[in-house]
């Protein structure tokens, strides 16, 4: 399927988002998919992004950190709301890993999570103010990094 997305159509995609692997696959099995997509990205010139999502290979910050350390060219689609849910926090104790992830983000899924779930029911509700501010701070860092890269 991914091969079809990279070159069989008339138009070349800007990037491909992957719901990569599974949380129960071994590190080595998930790594094979990353290696495959890195090679495909090099061959086609299409960015391959791997989503931070529950149930997938990048479901948790420490697991993602291991992959990021191993693969310097690994690109992410950030849905950090899932990490909030998995870690039952707004990730204050994992700032280094979050920062490392933010430096690799190519695309954002703008979902606001909280310590007990991947999505708040109403971002305007006062009880979610802390979660909303945390997510906007993360997203703003990605936007600022991207602005610095634009000529």
C-alpha positions in Angstrom: 0.0 0.0 0.0 2.7 2.5 0.9 4.5 1.8 -2.3 1.4 2.8 -4.2 1.1 6.1 -2.3 4.7 7.0 -3.3 4.6 6.9 -7.0 1.7 5.3 -8.7 -0.5 8.4 -8.8 0.0 11.4 -11.1 0.7 13.7 -8.2 3.4 13.3 -5.6 2.3 13.7 -2.0 4.0 16.2 0.3 4.3 13.5 2.9 2.8 10.2 4.0 1.5 9.7 7.5 1.9 6.2 8.9 0.0 4.6 11.7 3.1 2.5 12.2 3.6 -0.9 13.8 1.9 -2.0 17.0 2.7 -1.5 20.6 3.0 -5.3 21.1 5.4 -5.8 18.2 9.0 -6.2 19.2 11.4 -3.3 18.9 13.1 -5.0 16.0 9.9 -5.7 14.1 8.8 -2.1 14.4 12.3 -0.9 13.5 12.1 -2.8 10.2 9.2 -0.7 9.2 11.0 2.5 10.1 14.0 1.3 8.1 11.8 0.5 5.1 10.1 3.9 5.2 13.4 5.8 5.6 14.8 4.0 2.5 11.6 4.7 0.6 11.7 8.4 1.6 15.3 8.6 0.3 14.3 6.8 -2.9 11.2 8.9 -3.6 11.9 12.2 -1.9 8.6 11.9 0.0 8.7 12.5 3.7 7.5 9.5 5.7 6.0 10.5 9.1 5.2 8.1 11.9 2.3 9.0 14.2 2.5 9.2 18.0 -0.6 7.2 18.7 -1.8 4.7 21.3 -1.6 1.1 20.1 1.1 1.9 17.7 4.9 1.7 17.8 5.3 5.3 19.1 2.5 5.0 21.8 4.7 6.2 24.7 7.3 8.9 25.1 10.1 6.5 26.4 9.5 4.1 23.6 9.5 6.9 21.0 12.8 8.2 22.5 14.4 4.8 21.9 13.4 5.0 18.2 14.4 8.6 17.9 17.8 7.9 19.4 18.3 5.0 17.0 17.0 6.8 13.8 18.1 10.4 13.6 16.0 10.9 10.4 12.8 9.6 11.9 10.0 12.2 11.2 6.8 12.4 13.3 3.2 13.2 13.0 2.5 14.5 16.5 -0.7 13.5 18.2 0.7 14.2 21.7 -2.8 13.8 23.2 -2.2 10.0 23.2 1.0 10.4 25.2 -1.0 12.5 27.8 -3.4 9.6 28.1 -0.8 6.8 28.2 1.3 8.6 30.8 -1.7 10.0 32.7 -0.1 13.4 32.8 0.6 16.6 30.8 4.2 15.2 30.4 5.9 17.6 32.8 8.2 14.8 33.8 9.2 14.0 30.2 10.1 17.4 28.9 13.4 16.3 27.3 11.7 13.5 25.3 8.9 15.8 24.3 11.4 18.4 23.1 13.3 15.8 21.1 9.9 14.8 19.5 8.9 18.4 18.8 12.2 18.8 16.8 11.1 16.0 14.4 7.5 16.9 13.9 6.3 17.4 10.3 2.6 17.4 10.9 0.3 17.9 13.9 -3.0 16.3 14.8 -4.6 19.1 16.7 -6.4 17.0 19.3 -6.2 18.2 22.9 -5.7 15.3 25.3 -5.7 15.1 29.1 -4.3 12.8 31.7 -7.4 10.5 31.5 -8.1 10.5 27.8 -7.0 11.5 24.3 -9.5 14.2 23.7 -11.2 16.9 25.8 -15.0 17.2 25.3 -14.9 21.1 25.0 -11.6 23.0 24.7 -13.4 26.2 25.9 -14.5 24.6 29.2 -12.5 26.0 32.1 -11.6 22.6 33.5 -9.5 21.9 30.4 -7.5 25.2 30.5 -4.3 23.5 31.6 -4.5 20.9 28.9 -5.3 23.4 26.3 -2.4 25.6 27.3 0.0 22.7 27.3 -1.0 21.6 23.8 -0.8 25.1 22.4 2.7 25.5 23.9 3.8 22.3 22.2 2.2 23.2 18.9 3.7 26.7 19.0 7.2 25.3 19.4 6.7 23.2 16.2 5.3 26.3 14.3 8.3 28.4 15.5 10.8 25.7 14.4 9.2 25.5 11.0 9.1 29.3 10.6 12.9 29.4 11.3 13.5 26.9 8.5 11.5 28.9 5.9 13.7 31.1 3.8 
